[in-house]
Amino acid sequence: MTLEQLQRDHCVPRKGKEHALDTAEIKRLLALLPGWERDGDGSRIVKSFAFDDFHRTMAFVNALAWIAHREDHHPDFEVGYARCVVRYSTHDVGGLSLNDFICAAHVERLLA
């Protein structure tokens, strides 16, 4: 799988432990996403974004809200004046699923 493939993909409902990714697959997918890393206990991926001002930060947050709505997969946001931290996990699988990486790839395409 490539970054471009992830960016073309869309989320599908994933419920149950059978959809949780193993460590090797998580590492392989993270290598496609510059600046993303595992967070906390490893059940989330995270990236921090810096902006010039509040307006640009909120424009980014609103664009991500639209992506989350379209994909029906919602991140956690930590928003400040000129920064936003984005965290993805799939609660229904108890960790990381392909949906998290698809959405992170959509974020990267948004900023490209």
N, C-alpha and C positions, 0 to 999 in steps of 0.2 A: 504494500500500500504506500502511496505517496501523499504528500501534502495536498496536491491538486485533487487527488481522488477524495480525500477527506472533505475538501472544500465543496465538492460536487454532491457529496452524500447528504442525506437527511436523516434525522432521528426517527426511530421506530420505537414503540413501547417495548421496554425490556424490564421484566420482573423476574426475580428469583436469582439465586446464587449462580446458576448456570450461565448467566450473562456477565458475571464479574470477570474482569480481565486478570490474568496472572501477571506476576512481576515481570517476566520476560517480555510479554506483549506491551505492558505499560512502558517499559524502558524503550522499546522499539518505537512506539508511537510518540513518546515524549521527544525523541531525537528529531522528529519531523517538525516540532513546534518550538521555534526559538524563544527562549526566555521562560517557558513554562516549566514548572517543577512540581514534585509531590510536596504536599503540605501536611503538617501535623502528623497524624498516625499513618499517613500514606494513602488514606481513603479519598483524597481530593487532589486535584491539580490546581495550581494557582499561578497567576502572573500579575505584576504591578505595572500600571500604565501611568505615565506622567504627561501632563498637558500644560499649556501656557497660562490658562485661566479657568475660572469656574464655568464660563459659557461652553468652552470646548470639552471640559469634563462632562458636563451634563448632556451635551450633544452625543458623546460617546455612550453614556449610560442609556440614553433614550434609544439609540441605534441598537444596543445590545438587548434592550427590552423588546424591541421589535423582533430580533432574531429569536429570542427565547420564546416569544409568543408563537412565531411561525413554526419553530421546531418542537414546541411543547416540552422544552427542557430548560429549566430555569437555574441560573447561577446564584450564588451569594455575592453581593456587592459590599464593598467597604469604600465609601465615597468621601473625599475631602475636597478642598477648594481646587486643587490642581492635580489630583491623583485619583485613581480608582484601582482597587484590588479586586480581581475577579477569581472566584473559586467555583469549580465544577465538581460534582460527584453525582452518583445515581443512588439515591436513597433506597429505591426498590430492589437493588441488587446488593446493597450493603457495602458499596465501594465504588470502583471505577468501571464504567462500561464504555463501549465504543461511542455512545452518545456524547460523553464528555469530551472526547477528542474531536468528534465532528464539530461540536459547538466551538471549541477552542480554535479549530481551523477556520471556522466562519469569522471569528474575531480577527484572526490574522489577515484574512482576505479583506475585511472591512478597513483595516489600517494600511493595507498595501497601496 
